[in-house]
Amino acid sequence: MATVELRFSALPEHVRTARLVAAAVARRAGVDEAVLDEVRLAVGEACSRAVGLHQSNAITAPVKVALIEDEKQFSIEVGDEAPHAAPAERVAGGAAADADVEAEEDEMGLAVISGLVDDVEVTTGRDGGLIRMSWPTAPPAVTLV
């Protein structure tokens, strides 16, 4: 199992770099060429979500991306360190309208990712969140001599 790890400041301009690196590593891992656009888009959406969460919560920690190459699949994990409150806790705060808008944007981003990736898992908690996306890889080609 090979893993490439990226950490970048929570700035929108770094999302493009994460997309490019993810696509390159996915290609090397054996992800079907026809799926690489979906990988790029899903990583971009997940990283943009993490950047937005870090910025809106004034978190200076970097966004973390792990690109994991297994024998039969390629996985990407995008982690943030933003506290994810339950919906009731979001509304209980003073800025309920802002919380509603943020929640809608978050749900929209997750819906886009779910539409792009068949195998996606989202976990959230008070210490941050993690989006794990996986794609099958093709077995290495056998060269006949």
LOSELUM-428772 format. One record per residue (C-alpha): residue number from 0; chain; x, y, z. Coordinates in steps of 0.5 Angstrom, whole numbers, plus 500, padded with zeros to 3 digits. Layout:
BEGIN
NUM, A, X, Y, Z
...
***
This chain:
BEGIN
0, A, 500, 500, 500
1, A, 503, 507, 498
2, A, 500, 513, 501
3, A, 502, 521, 498
4, A, 500, 526, 504
5, A, 499, 533, 502
6, A, 498, 539, 507
7, A, 496, 546, 505
8, A, 494, 552, 508
9, A, 486, 553, 507
10, A, 486, 558, 501
11, A, 482, 557, 495
12, A, 488, 557, 490
13, A, 491, 551, 493
14, A, 485, 547, 491
15, A, 487, 547, 484
16, A, 494, 544, 486
17, A, 491, 538, 490
18, A, 486, 536, 484
19, A, 492, 536, 480
20, A, 496, 532, 484
21, A, 490, 527, 486
22, A, 489, 526, 478
23, A, 496, 524, 477
24, A, 497, 519, 483
25, A, 490, 516, 481
26, A, 493, 515, 474
27, A, 499, 512, 477
28, A, 495, 508, 481
29, A, 491, 505, 475
30, A, 484, 509, 476
31, A, 481, 508, 469
32, A, 482, 514, 465
33, A, 475, 515, 464
34, A, 474, 516, 471
35, A, 480, 521, 472
36, A, 475, 528, 471
37, A, 471, 525, 477
38, A, 477, 524, 481
39, A, 479, 531, 480
40, A, 472, 534, 481
41, A, 471, 530, 487
42, A, 477, 532, 490
43, A, 476, 539, 488
44, A, 469, 539, 492
45, A, 472, 536, 498
46, A, 478, 541, 498
47, A, 474, 547, 497
48, A, 469, 545, 503
49, A, 475, 544, 508
50, A, 478, 550, 506
51, A, 471, 554, 507
52, A, 470, 550, 514
53, A, 477, 552, 516
54, A, 476, 560, 514
55, A, 469, 560, 517
56, A, 472, 558, 523
57, A, 478, 562, 523
58, A, 482, 555, 523
59, A, 490, 556, 521
60, A, 491, 549, 521
61, A, 492, 546, 514
62, A, 487, 542, 510
63, A, 490, 535, 510
64, A, 489, 530, 504
65, A, 491, 523, 503
66, A, 492, 519, 497
67, A, 492, 512, 498
68, A, 494, 506, 493
69, A, 491, 499, 495
70, A, 492, 493, 491
71, A, 485, 494, 488
72, A, 483, 501, 490
73, A, 485, 508, 490
74, A, 482, 512, 496
75, A, 483, 519, 497
76, A, 481, 522, 504
77, A, 480, 530, 505
78, A, 480, 532, 513
79, A, 479, 538, 516
80, A, 479, 541, 523
81, A, 473, 545, 524
82, A, 468, 543, 529
83, A, 462, 540, 526
84, A, 456, 541, 531
85, A, 449, 537, 530
86, A, 444, 541, 527
87, A, 440, 543, 533
88, A, 447, 546, 536
89, A, 448, 550, 529
90, A, 441, 554, 530
91, A, 442, 555, 538
92, A, 447, 560, 536
93, A, 446, 567, 535
94, A, 447, 567, 528
95, A, 442, 562, 526
96, A, 441, 565, 519
97, A, 448, 564, 517
98, A, 448, 557, 520
99, A, 443, 555, 515
100, A, 446, 558, 509
101, A, 453, 554, 511
102, A, 449, 548, 512
103, A, 446, 548, 506
104, A, 452, 550, 502
105, A, 455, 544, 506
106, A, 450, 539, 504
107, A, 450, 541, 497
108, A, 458, 540, 496
109, A, 457, 533, 499
110, A, 451, 532, 494
111, A, 456, 533, 489
112, A, 461, 529, 491
113, A, 456, 523, 492
114, A, 454, 524, 485
115, A, 461, 523, 483
116, A, 463, 518, 487
117, A, 460, 511, 488
118, A, 464, 509, 494
119, A, 464, 515, 499
120, A, 464, 516, 507
121, A, 463, 522, 511
122, A, 465, 523, 518
123, A, 464, 529, 522
124, A, 465, 531, 530
125, A, 467, 536, 534
126, A, 475, 535, 532
127, A, 474, 536, 525
128, A, 471, 532, 519
129, A, 474, 527, 514
130, A, 471, 525, 507
131, A, 474, 518, 504
132, A, 473, 517, 497
133, A, 475, 510, 493
134, A, 475, 508, 486
135, A, 477, 501, 483
136, A, 484, 500, 480
137, A, 485, 496, 474
138, A, 490, 490, 475
139, A, 497, 492, 472
140, A, 498, 490, 465
141, A, 502, 484, 464
142, A, 507, 485, 458
143, A, 509, 479, 454
144, A, 516, 478, 452
***
